[in-house]
Amino acid sequence: MDNKNNTFLIKVTPPFIADPERYGRLGQDAFAFFINGEKTNGTFVDIGCREPLRGNNTWILEERYNWIGISIDIEDYTDIWKYTRKNPFVQMDAIEGDLEELFSTLNVPDVVDYLTHDVDGAEPDRFDNIPFDKYIFKCITVEHDGDPATRAFQRNTLLSYGYELACSNVKNGPGRNCFRGGKVMEDWWIHPEYIEESARFKFASDELMFIDVFGQAGYDLHEFYNLQGAVYRAINADMVLYPYNLEKEQK
């Protein structure tokens, strides 16, 4: 037990390895939170979610700010998901599957606060599998890894549906004063009918490392990710430890 934070570490199965990184690796979750006016009780669609905790773009939104949504991945994380997340996971090939039918079945609202899209190895022209003609997303983070064809198709698609490119070619890596430059990873978009102009202006950037995108906008990522002792530590390949907060359960 962590006496300072009154948190137990409890064993669950099956054997997955946990990781301290429980947030978007480029601050995508922070972007969705701040660009939506520090919204609580928001909505999300997470396509290519991967693991429920490590490097996940929606966990902190769900856990801390009570956002609801669906997470989709071609890999099956069903077993570990039920131990770690509140909102549903769907195993599905998001490139070949019928997303419109899935959204309808799961009652995805017509206007969603945040879409995150990270589908590795997908052909550029399959980005249009998302039913943009039926659903609006207030903000979008989408990975292209700097590939010109993928980036061009994504941009043409989103521009045709009225989206505005807020942060282009967001890079990974530390601050701009680091010796090594970051790698171009993503574009971040907003829908101008739903995001205030002042917020769009603060985030407007091109080829900045993600930490500098937030610094320019006046936000401290370290403060945003201050999770106060929610410790995750795997001690071997046969068991995983997850936080169990005693005070929370006693309320």
C-alpha positions as CSV (number, residue, x, y, z in Angstrom):
1,M,0.0,0.0,0.0
2,D,1.2,3.5,-0.8
3,N,0.4,5.3,2.5
4,K,0.9,8.7,1.1
5,N,-1.8,8.3,-1.5
6,N,-3.8,5.5,0.3
7,T,-3.5,3.4,-2.8
8,F,-3.2,-0.4,-3.0
9,L,-1.5,-2.2,-5.8
10,I,-3.7,-5.2,-6.7
11,K,-3.0,-8.1,-8.9
12,V,-5.1,-8.8,-12.0
13,T,-4.9,-11.2,-14.9
14,P,-4.2,-11.9,-17.8
15,P,-0.5,-11.1,-17.9
16,F,0.0,-7.7,-19.6
17,I,2.9,-5.4,-18.9
18,A,1.8,-2.0,-17.4
19,D,3.7,1.2,-18.1
20,P,4.0,4.6,-16.3
21,E,2.9,6.4,-19.5
22,R,-0.9,6.7,-19.1
23,Y,-1.4,9.6,-21.5
24,G,-1.1,10.7,-25.1
25,R,2.6,10.6,-26.1
26,L,2.3,13.9,-27.9
27,G,-0.2,15.5,-25.5
28,Q,-3.2,14.7,-27.8
29,D,-5.5,14.3,-24.8
30,A,-4.4,17.6,-23.4
31,F,-5.1,19.2,-26.8
32,A,-8.6,17.8,-26.8
33,F,-9.2,19.0,-23.3
34,F,-7.9,22.6,-23.7
35,I,-9.2,23.2,-27.2
36,N,-12.6,22.3,-26.0
37,G,-12.4,24.9,-23.2
38,E,-11.2,22.5,-20.5
39,K,-14.4,20.6,-20.9
40,T,-15.6,17.9,-18.5
41,N,-18.1,15.2,-19.5
42,G,-17.0,15.3,-23.1
43,T,-17.2,12.6,-25.8
44,F,-14.5,10.8,-27.8
45,V,-14.0,8.3,-30.5
46,D,-10.6,6.6,-30.3
47,I,-9.6,4.7,-33.5
48,G,-6.4,2.7,-33.2
49,C,-6.5,3.1,-29.5
50,R,-3.9,0.3,-28.7
51,E,-3.5,-0.5,-25.0
52,P,-5.9,0.9,-22.5
53,L,-3.3,2.8,-20.5
54,R,0.1,3.0,-22.1
55,G,0.4,5.9,-24.5
56,N,-3.4,6.1,-24.7
57,N,-5.0,9.3,-25.9
58,T,-8.3,9.1,-24.0
59,W,-7.6,7.4,-20.6
60,I,-6.9,10.6,-18.7
61,L,-10.0,12.3,-20.2
62,E,-12.1,9.4,-19.1
63,E,-10.6,8.9,-15.7
64,R,-10.1,12.5,-14.5
65,Y,-12.7,14.5,-16.5
66,N,-15.5,12.0,-17.0
67,W,-15.5,11.8,-20.7
68,I,-17.3,9.0,-22.4
69,G,-16.7,7.3,-25.7
70,I,-15.6,4.2,-27.6
71,S,-12.2,2.8,-28.3
72,I,-11.4,0.7,-31.4
73,D,-8.4,-1.4,-32.3
74,I,-7.6,-4.3,-34.6
75,E,-5.8,-6.0,-31.7
76,D,-7.9,-7.6,-28.9
77,Y,-7.6,-5.8,-25.6
78,T,-10.9,-6.9,-24.3
79,D,-9.6,-8.8,-21.2
80,I,-7.4,-6.0,-19.9
81,W,-9.9,-3.3,-20.8
82,K,-12.5,-4.5,-18.4
83,Y,-10.0,-4.1,-15.5
84,T,-8.8,-0.6,-16.5
85,R,-11.4,1.3,-18.4
86,K,-15.0,2.4,-17.9
87,N,-16.0,3.0,-21.5
88,P,-16.4,0.2,-24.1
89,F,-13.7,-1.3,-26.3
90,V,-14.4,-2.8,-29.7
91,Q,-12.1,-5.1,-31.5
92,M,-12.4,-4.2,-35.2
93,D,-10.5,-3.5,-38.3
94,A,-11.3,0.2,-38.6
95,I,-10.1,0.2,-42.2
96,E,-12.4,-2.6,-43.4
97,G,-15.2,-2.4,-40.8
98,D,-18.4,-0.5,-41.0
99,L,-17.8,2.4,-38.7
100,E,-21.1,4.1,-39.5
101,E,-23.0,1.0,-38.4
102,L,-20.8,0.7,-35.3
103,F,-21.4,4.4,-34.3
104,S,-25.1,3.9,-34.8
105,T,-25.2,0.8,-32.7
106,L,-23.3,2.3,-29.9
107,N,-25.2,5.6,-30.0
108,V,-22.3,7.8,-30.8
109,P,-23.7,11.4,-30.8
110,D,-23.9,13.4,-34.0
111,V,-21.3,15.9,-32.7
112,V,-18.3,14.4,-30.9
113,D,-15.8,16.4,-28.9
114,Y,-12.7,14.5,-29.9
115,L,-11.6,12.0,-32.6
116,T,-8.2,10.5,-32.3
117,H,-7.0,8.4,-35.3
118,D,-3.8,6.4,-35.2
119,V,-3.9,3.4,-37.6
120,D,-0.4,2.3,-38.6
121,G,0.2,0.9,-42.0
122,A,-3.1,1.9,-43.4
123,E,-3.4,3.0,-47.0
124,P,-3.9,6.8,-47.3
125,D,-7.2,6.6,-49.2
126,R,-8.8,4.5,-46.4
127,F,-9.1,7.4,-44.1
128,D,-12.4,8.2,-45.7
129,N,-13.9,5.1,-44.0
130,I,-14.8,7.5,-41.2
131,P,-18.4,8.7,-41.7
132,F,-17.5,12.4,-41.8
133,D,-20.8,13.1,-43.7
134,K,-22.8,11.9,-40.8
135,Y,-20.7,12.9,-37.7
136,I,-18.9,16.1,-36.7
137,F,-15.8,16.0,-34.5
138,K,-15.0,19.3,-32.7
139,C,-11.3,18.4,-32.8
140,I,-9.2,15.7,-34.4
141,T,-5.7,14.4,-33.9
142,V,-4.5,12.2,-36.7
143,E,-1.2,10.4,-37.3
144,H,0.5,10.5,-40.6
145,D,4.2,10.0,-39.6
146,G,5.2,12.6,-42.1
147,D,4.3,10.5,-45.1
148,P,3.4,12.9,-47.9
149,A,0.7,10.7,-49.5
150,T,-1.0,9.9,-46.3
151,R,-0.9,13.5,-45.1
152,A,-2.2,14.9,-48.4
153,F,-5.2,12.6,-48.4
154,Q,-6.0,13.3,-44.8
155,R,-5.8,17.0,-45.4
156,N,-7.9,17.0,-48.6
157,T,-10.5,14.9,-46.9
158,L,-10.8,17.0,-43.8
159,L,-10.7,20.3,-45.6
160,S,-13.5,19.1,-47.9
161,Y,-15.7,18.6,-44.7
162,G,-15.0,22.1,-43.4
163,Y,-12.3,21.3,-40.9
164,E,-9.4,23.7,-40.1
165,L,-5.8,22.7,-39.6
166,A,-4.7,24.0,-36.2
167,C,-1.4,22.4,-35.6
168,S,0.4,21.0,-38.6
169,N,3.2,18.5,-38.5
170,V,3.4,18.1,-34.7
171,K,6.7,16.6,-33.7
172,N,7.6,14.2,-31.0
173,G,10.7,14.8,-28.8
174,P,11.4,17.4,-26.1
175,G,11.6,21.2,-26.3
176,R,12.9,23.2,-29.2
177,N,16.2,23.8,-27.5
178,C,17.0,20.1,-27.5
179,F,20.1,19.1,-29.6
180,R,18.1,16.6,-31.6
181,G,15.0,17.7,-33.5
182,G,11.8,15.8,-33.3
183,K,10.1,13.7,-36.0
184,V,7.0,14.9,-37.7
185,M,4.1,12.7,-36.5
186,E,0.6,14.2,-36.7
187,D,-1.8,17.0,-37.7
188,W,-4.3,18.4,-35.2
189,W,-7.6,19.8,-36.5
190,I,-10.6,21.7,-35.3
191,H,-14.1,22.3,-36.6
192,P,-14.4,26.1,-36.7
193,E,-18.2,26.1,-36.0
194,Y,-17.5,24.5,-32.6
195,I,-14.1,25.7,-31.4
196,E,-13.7,29.4,-30.3
197,E,-11.4,31.5,-32.5
198,S,-9.3,32.5,-29.5
199,A,-8.5,28.9,-28.7
200,R,-7.6,28.2,-32.4
201,F,-5.3,31.2,-32.5
202,K,-3.4,30.1,-29.4
203,F,-2.7,26.6,-30.8
204,A,-1.9,27.6,-34.4
205,S,1.5,26.2,-35.2
206,D,3.6,24.4,-37.8
207,E,6.4,21.8,-37.2
208,L,6.7,22.5,-33.5
209,M,7.6,19.8,-31.0
210,F,4.4,19.0,-29.1
211,I,5.8,20.4,-25.8
212,D,6.3,23.7,-27.6
213,V,2.8,23.7,-29.0
214,F,1.5,23.8,-25.5
215,G,4.1,26.2,-24.3
216,Q,3.1,28.6,-27.1
217,A,-0.5,28.2,-26.1
218,G,0.2,29.0,-22.5
219,Y,-0.4,25.5,-21.0
220,D,1.9,23.4,-18.7
221,L,1.8,19.7,-19.7
222,H,3.5,18.7,-16.4
223,E,0.7,20.2,-14.5
224,F,-1.9,18.6,-16.7
225,Y,-0.3,15.1,-16.2
226,N,0.1,15.4,-12.4
227,L,-1.6,12.1,-11.6
228,Q,-0.7,12.2,-7.9
229,G,0.5,8.7,-7.2
230,A,-1.6,6.5,-9.5
231,V,1.4,4.1,-9.7
232,Y,1.5,1.3,-12.3
233,R,4.4,-1.2,-12.1
234,A,4.7,-4.6,-13.6
235,I,7.1,-6.8,-11.6
236,N,7.2,-9.7,-14.0
237,A,5.5,-11.1,-17.1
238,D,3.1,-13.1,-15.0
239,M,1.3,-10.3,-13.1
240,V,0.3,-6.7,-13.5
241,L,-0.4,-4.2,-10.7
242,Y,-3.1,-1.6,-11.0
243,P,-4.0,1.2,-8.5
244,Y,-6.9,0.7,-6.1
245,N,-7.7,3.8,-4.2
246,L,-9.2,3.0,-0.8
247,E,-10.6,6.5,-0.1
248,K,-12.4,6.5,-3.4
249,E,-14.0,3.2,-2.7
250,Q,-15.1,4.2,0.8
251,K,-17.0,7.3,-0.4
